[in-house]
Amino acid sequence: MNLKFSVSVEKNSNKIISSSEDKFIGFGTGSLIKIDGDPVLHTVISKQSSFYIKDFSSENSKILSIDDDIGINVQKGDILKITYKEYEAKFISNIVCGGDGYVPEVDINIIGGVLSVDVSIGFGQPTILIPSMVNSNGEIIQAGIKFPGKYLSPPENPIKSRSNHGSNAEFDIKYLEISNRSFIDRTVSDVYTSDGKTFIVLDYSLPPNLTSGKISVEKNILIISENYTGETKKNLFYQIYRDFTPFLNLPLQLKNSLSPEVVYNKSCMIIDSEVFKIKSDLEKIKKHLNIS
């Protein structure tokens, strides 16, 4: 029995889906898989990979909400990649109000927006402007961006500011999405569905302020020769059978197998099918030769 990895499977489906870290190593065409609680050995006819991605929202730092029933695509123990958009200041499009009392080359901090918190330092860093030219009253005539900041949701124009030297300056600033999306990995502790929505419980909280983004997970899928007739289940352990006889591909009994009767029954079914084909062919030959 494979106690490290588990699989999920839907009723009346011929697809068995892996956990995120399981590559189904050792499975080839003709391999047999026994799913925990299922008395049938299923024959693998092919293997394929998949990439599952969905939007999420979150009002709880450890619970993700998805507006859909995602079925068996995510299970306990999966490692999710969580990505989200961030924005930074690109340029000052307008000095709405130059304020007064400002000093050249003294930092101005932008107010507003939802900062992206850097978990390594425990806080987010806002946009910092620096005035390059002021008039005799300290009114800002020209300014540039010293640090672009990083936001989950940027401030809305016109944007207020604060500084140790000067007050009342407001700006229109163009913020653009950062091209390289940030991401974090989280392990799934639980998954449940309610009112058509799926809720994913994480092992560790999201960074502060993060309330939306995308989850993605890479999976491997086994295609089996017949549909699974049991009820839809997640996180089932499984056992692989890779050794077969050379002519009829009868499964050989593995040492310490937990289900010897299943292997025996599978062999009987294969033999029964082959004998039936032989008898059918003999009957056709007899009819053709008019032998009673």
N, C-alpha and C positions, 0 to 999 in steps of 0.2 A: 504494500500500500504506500502511495506517495504521501508522506506526512509533511513534506516541506511546502508543496504547492497544492492548489486546489483548482477546480474548474466550475463553470456554471453552464447550465443547459436549460433550454425552454422546451416545454411539451410540444410534440409534433414538429420539432426542428431537427435537421441533420447536422447542426453546427454545435460543437463543444468549444466554449471560450475559455482561454487560460486566465490565470491571474497575471498581473502586469510583469512580473519578473520571470515567469515560466516561458522558456523558449521551445518547449516540447522537444527537447533534444532526445534523439534516439527513436523518434516516431518516423516511420516511413510507410509508403503505400503497402497495405496488407497487414500492418501492425494491428493488434487488438487492444482495446481499452475497456477496462471494467470500472464503472463508476460506482462509488460507495452506495450501497442500498439497492442497486439495480442488478437483478439476477442474470442479465444478458451481457455477453461480450459483443462489443461493437467493432466492426471492421473499419479501419481508417483508409479512405480512398485518396485523400489529399490533405495538404496543410497550406494555410495562407496566413498572411499578417494583415492587421487592420490598425487604423489610427482613429480613435474616437475623440471628438471634441464637442464641447457644449458651453453655452453662456451660463454664468451663475450670478446670483446676487446673495448678499449676506447681511443680516442684521445682528447676527451672533458671530463672534470671531472664530468659533470652532465649528459652525454649522453652515454649509452651503445649501442654497435653495435653487432648484432647477425647475422651470415651468414645463415639465414633461415627465412622463413615466419612462425612465431610461432602461427599464428591464434589467437584463443581466450584464449590461455593458460595463458596469462598475460593481466591484464586490469588496468585501472586507479584505484588508491586507494589500490592496492595490496602492501603488505609488503614483499619485497624480502630479502632473506638472501644471501649476497655476500661473497663468500669465495675465498681465494687466497693463493698461495704457498709462503712460506718464507724459507730462508736458513740461516744456522749458521755454523761457523767454528768448525770442529771437531778435526783436528790435523794438525801439520806441517809435511808435507811429505819430504821436502827438504829445506835446506838453500842454495838458488841459489847463493847468494852473501852476505858475512858477513858484508860488508861495513867497516866503520872505525869510531872511535871516540865514540863508544857506551859505556854506563855505566851500570853495572848490576842493575837489579831491577828498571830501568827507563822505563816508558811506550813507546811503539812503536805503532803508529796508521797506520792501513792498508789503502791504497789508492785504489779507484776504486769501481766498482760495483754500483748497484742501491739500495740505502738504503730503508728499510721499515720505514716510518715515524710514530712515536708514536704520535697520535693526542693529547694525554693528555699532552705532553710536547712540541709538535710542531717541533720536529726534530728526525732524526734517529741516531743510535749509531753504528759506525763501529767496526770492530774487533780490539781488542787491544792485542798486544803481549808483553811479558816481557822477556828480555834476562837474562838467569841464569848464563851464562859463556861467557866471552870475553877474547881475548888475550891482549898482551901488546899494540897493536895498536888500541884496541877498536873494533876489528873484532868479530862479534858474532859467537860463537862456538856452543852454545846451547840456545834454547829459548822455551817458552811455551805460551799457550793461557791464557790470563788473563780474557778477555771478548770475547765471541764468535761473537758478533754483530748479526744483523738481516737484511737480504737483500731480496728484491724482485728478484733481479738478482745478484748472487755473483760475485766478482772480478775474472778475468781470470788470470791464471798462465802464466808466473811468475808475482808475485804481488809486486808492489813497496810500500814503506812505508815512514813515516816521524816521526821524533822525535826531542825533544829539545836538545838531546845529541846523536849525531851520524848521519850518512847519508849513502845513497846508498845501504842499505840492501834490498835484494829481497828474496821472499820466494815462495815455492809451498805449498799451503794450501788446504786441502780437506774440501769442503763445502758439507753439506748434508741437504736435505729437513727436516724441522721441522715437527715432526709427527702430532702434533695437529694444524690443519689449523686455521688461524685467520679468523674471520668473522665480518661483519658489517651488520646492517639492514638499508634499505632505502625504502621509499615509492614511488610508481610510480605516477608521475605527468601526464604523457602522454605516449602513444604508437602509433607509426605509421610505415608503411611499405613502402619501396622504392627500386625498382630494385631487388626484391627478398630478401632483407635484412630487419630486424626489428630493429627499434631504440626505446630505452626505455629512457625516460627523468625522471631523479630522482629529488626528492624534495630537496636533499642536496648533495653537492659535495663528490666525492670519496677522500680518503686520497691522499696526494701528491705522485707522482711517480707510482701510481697503474694504470696499463693500460690493465690488462687482469685477468681473473679468471673465476669463475662459479657463475651463479645465480641459486637459487632454490626457490620454493614456494610450499607450501602445499595447496591443494584444496579439496573441496568436490564436488561430482557429483551426480545429480539426474538422474536416468534413467526413462524416461517417456514411456507410452504405445504406442505412435505414434510419427512419426518424426515431427519435427518442420518445418512448410512449409513457414515461413516468411524468409526474407533475413537475412544473418548472421549479428549479432549485438553484441555489448559489452555494459556493464554498464547499463543494463535494470533493473528498479525496478520491484518488484514482490509482489504478494499477495497470502497468503496461505488460503486454505479452509480445515479445519480439522473435521468439524461437519457434520454428515450425518444421514439420516434416517436409522432405524435398519434393514430393509429388503432389499430394493433396493439400499441402499447407495446413495440416492439422496442428493446432497449438500444442506445444510440449509443456508438460507440467514444470513450473518453476520451483526451485528449492524454497521451502518455507512459505509457499503460496497460502494466502488466507482464504482462497475460494477454489479448491480443487474440483468441486462439483460443477462449477461454471465452465471450467476448461473441458471437463469430460463431456458435458452436455453440448458444448460447441462442437467438439469433435464428432459426436454422434449425429448432430444436425448436418455437418458437412458430408459425412459418410452416407447418411440417409439420402441426401440430395443426389450424390454421385450414383448410388445404387439405383435410385428412381430413374435417373437419366438413362442408365444402361438398360434397365428393363423396358423403358419406353422405346428406346432405339431397337431393341430386339423384337418388340411387338410390331414395329413398323416394317422391319425386315421380313418377319414371318408373313405379314399381310401381303407384302410385295411378292414374296415367293409362293404365296398360297399354301403356306405350311400351317397346319392346324395344331 
